Structures are given as structure tokens and as C-alpha cells.
């Protein structure tokens, strides 16, 4: 039996696509092995979100070739889509596929094996508006599954390469999503994370008046309600949403579906309106804050997490102080911090007032200090609050951990029968970055 190994870089969507591609190989009789075990076929699913990611992809390709000199090497994904010539120039790559048609990967590999000729399947993203159905029916985790429901982005934030790597918005067929969720419910998975490149755009391209579109969901909230209606689904999360997607009506519908985890990941990127405009983000601080208040009216204990870029071109100390003041004002429960990374091919890469690396580093450190204080303050505010936790398998034989709905990690003494179950109780004291949990007796 031939063996296949995967090396995946990047986001939840890339992880999902690698799992789906691995399943396609399994269905064709391949045996999956670890990336350090030596394999007949080696697949690298690339990322290009920063130049660091690009470098890691090149390293991974060279290493795969060095460690598996006889292996057939397939390189796919975002880096291939935006820089095929660079990947091709590394040498020793047998299959090149971008971010479309990865459902053909096993055919491409077997074509190379049969003919000895390299296969390239690169699509011009401007010509494609369809969603590649690449589903999964098993999941690595026993508790939670990420479900890819949307592809592409047309926001064109000035620092971001993703629209050029992933192309136009495209929403997955609802029936395919629901069918996948039912398959995973049958495998005992309790929690579903709806994810995509710009998941808030789900259904948005279905504007044209047509019989098919008439039936199709036009908004993410319709899909959440459809997934929530499946028996056996116990909790639903959204990977990240765009502030403008939030409305009081949708928040009420999320609450009413009874299975929505009260955690909102709303990318902020900067707390300075001047910088938000230069980033081509589609909101200002006032709108962002308004959405936070709307969320808190319906979900008063919601976990609010975000992403912030520090050191964007033109960001002064005063702008950075605006960001510090704004994250305090919101009171985030967690902040992911990214020093600005110049991406060739994006508008911001041409901006003249680039910020020195030392200043970016200093700002990242200062924001990280603020982040810890805000996260601990949120955790302390939750002490004594009722919560439901989905406990995970985990390695530890004496303790077990899991997430509350509002995305706090808690820990308690291990009880085998409670693993992979939603357990009710109260949040206990904080110990460092972890919270204790007191289950209902
Ligand atoms: S919304 Fe902006 S940052 Fe996010 S993927 Fe689209 S272009 Fe990139």
C-alpha cells in the first residue's frame, strides 16, 4: 500500500483542506504516515500570509525532497497560487496546484506516477467563482470540527495578499455542509466551527435573481440556524466575523438557535481611524464599538477576541496610543498581535512611511503586556459565573481541560465519563492563564 504524508502551513481553512485531501488519498487506498516517517507521496499545503510563511514553505519543500528522495512531491495552496514560478524554480516538485482544483490531487499524483511527467493545474482566479467541494467525513479531534463553508475574499485590505491567493467569494452548497455535519455527528463530534476565508460573506454572492438562488441561504445566519437544527449538534462557533455583519436581529437569531457559543472573533487590526482607513478596512472605531455594544446587549458575558497589526506603515506613537486606549475601552478577552509584514503585491507594500522593525517589536511587546492584563481581567470577571464546558480528550491522566462557550480554557479533575460531553457548572478561581471549574453536583 502506497503511503502519503502531509505538511500543512497556515490557517484553519488550510488544515481543513489538508484533512479533506488526505481523505481523498485514503479513499484511493493510500496509507497516511507522519511527515517525518518517509512516504511515497509528500503533499505540502502552503500559506503565503507573510514572507515568513513563504520562507517556511520553501524550507518544507527542500526538506521533503531531501528526506524522501524517491517520493513524489506535490505542492499546493496559497503560495503556489501567487508565486508558481518561485515554487517551480526550487526544483524537484512533481505536482503544482494552486487554491482551486485540489479535489483533483490524487489524479494528478497518479498521472505523474504513470507518465513520469510533471503535472501543473493552475487556475486564473479571475475566471472562477465556484466553490470546490472537498469534504471530510472524519475529524482528528473527537470533540470539535472545523467546517469550511466559504471561499475567497473581495475586501482587499491594503496589507493582505489573501484575495490574490484565494480569489472571488464563493459559498459552499448548504446541503453539502449539512450532510457533512450529519456524518460527523454520527462520529460523536459535538461542536462545529463554521470557517472560511471571509465567513461573514457566506451567501453574499447569491444576489442574482435565479430559481437556484431563491432556495439558497443568502446569509451566514441562515446557515447557522440550519446547522443548529441538526440533532446531535451541541455547540456552534463562528471562526471570525466582520464587524458590519453584526446586527441586533442576527444576534437575536443566534441567541434563539440555543446552540451558539457566545464568542465573537472580530478582527480590529488598529484602534486608529487614520490607520483603519489606510488599511482599507470597512469600518471606523465608532462603528466597531457600536457592534461590541450590540453584542453585549444580547450576550453580556461574550468572549471578544481580535487581531491587531502593530507598526502598519504611517503608524505614529500617537496612533499606537489610540490602539492601546481602544483595546482598553473594548475590554477584549484575547488579542492576537501581528507586527506588520510587508507583502509584495499588496498596496501597503508601496507605502513610503514603513515603520522600523525595532519600533514594530517594541509596540508588539507593549501591546502584549496590555493583552495579558485585559485577558486576566476578563477571566477574573467570570469567576463564579455559570458555564458549560466541552471537555476534551487531552494527554493528562489526572486532569482534563475544555472550553467554555465564551472561549475560556478551564481545567478540572479528570472524569472519564465526562470527556467529550458538555458539562454545566461554575467558573472557579484563575491560576495563571487557566481557570478552575466547579461542576454542578
Ligand atoms: S478581510 Fe481583509 S484581511 Fe481578511 S482575508 Fe480579506 S482582505 Fe485579507
Boltz pocket constraint, residues with backbone or C-beta under 6 A from the ligand:
constraints:
  - pocket:
      binder: B
      contacts: [[A, 153], [A, 154], [A, 155], [A, 156], [A, 157], [A, 160], [A, 161], [A, 162], [A, 163], [A, 197], [A, 198]]
      max_distance: 6.0
